[in-house]
């Protein structure tokens, strides 16, 4: 568990740099942060991670369907939150402003090839696995989702924290259900590109 706590502490510190200190470009920072924690996960949990890339029939479709389902949930959630929370539109809008910090093709490349895969390797593959081993599958899943949300608290953006918690729950469930990162990776990559680049929920 010492390695797990070290990894979580590292993630908290790196996400603080990305969101609170922000000395460089966001896309450079978040890519470096996710690569760092993924590398740590590969080192610390290398034996356990190997089995999480197994593939069975239906996982690709589960990932695609999961991305679509999550997108629909966010469209509905965005509408509801903007109806009842006076700050929702501003906070969602500030998330989309980050897109302008790099060319579109760079954002697409980093989301699909670096950020989403590295987050899945660390948060679902390593953190959820380690917590599930110690506390059981369900508690490990819920604790991972809470930790995933909490590192985003440095942003000061309630909507982003809530979104991270919802995504952590959903992708954590995919891992819990399929015992593989394959559907999680597919869902995360597609969802990132659809909601953040191609079909944003707030224009």
Secondary structure, DSSP 8 states (H G I E B T S, - for coil): -HHHHHHHHHHHHHHHIIIII--S-HHHHHHHHHHHHHHHHHHHTHHHHGGGG---TTHHHHHHHHHHHHHHHHHHHHHHHHHH-TTHHHHHHHHHHGGGGS-HHHHHHHIIIIIHHHHIIIIIIIIIHHHHHHH-HHHHHHHHHHHHHHGGGGG--HHHHHHHHHHHHHHHHHHHHHSSSHHHHHHHHHHHHIIIIIS-S--
